[in-house]
Amino acid sequence: MKTAYYKRALIGWLGIYLLITPLIYLLSDVIGSLPIYIQTFILTGISTPLMCLLTPFLNKVLLGTSHK
């Protein structure tokens, strides 16, 4: 069974929110003085690989499915 597009979009949004919020909080003192494009580069560089790990977990927990 294929998961509805809106459910995948919501899980993606939730995962990004759960990653970006603590990253901004934890790194704000370190990268806060850098230009915004450098801050964004660092945050996306950290959050993208973590999202690859978090998405299957969220799928399993919220949808009861996993992709192998």
Contacts in CASP RR format, 6 or more apart in sequence:
PFRMAT RR
TARGET T0000
AUTHOR 0000-0000-0000
METHOD contacts of the structure
MODEL  1
MKTAYYKRALIGWLGIYLLITPLIYLLSDVIGSLPIYIQTFILTGISTPL
MCLLTPFLNKVLLGTSHK
3 59 0 8 1.000
3 63 0 8 1.000
3 65 0 8 1.000
7 63 0 8 1.000
11 55 0 8 1.000
11 58 0 8 1.000
11 59 0 8 1.000
11 62 0 8 1.000
11 63 0 8 1.000
12 51 0 8 1.000
12 55 0 8 1.000
12 58 0 8 1.000
14 58 0 8 1.000
14 62 0 8 1.000
15 51 0 8 1.000
15 54 0 8 1.000
15 55 0 8 1.000
15 58 0 8 1.000
16 47 0 8 1.000
16 51 0 8 1.000
18 54 0 8 1.000
19 47 0 8 1.000
19 50 0 8 1.000
19 51 0 8 1.000
19 54 0 8 1.000
20 43 0 8 1.000
20 47 0 8 1.000
23 43 0 8 1.000
23 46 0 8 1.000
23 47 0 8 1.000
24 43 0 8 1.000
27 42 0 8 1.000
27 43 0 8 1.000
31 38 0 8 1.000
31 39 0 8 1.000
31 42 0 8 1.000
31 43 0 8 1.000
32 39 0 8 1.000
34 42 0 8 1.000
56 66 0 8 1.000
56 67 0 8 1.000
59 65 0 8 1.000
59 66 0 8 1.000
59 67 0 8 1.000
60 66 0 8 1.000
END
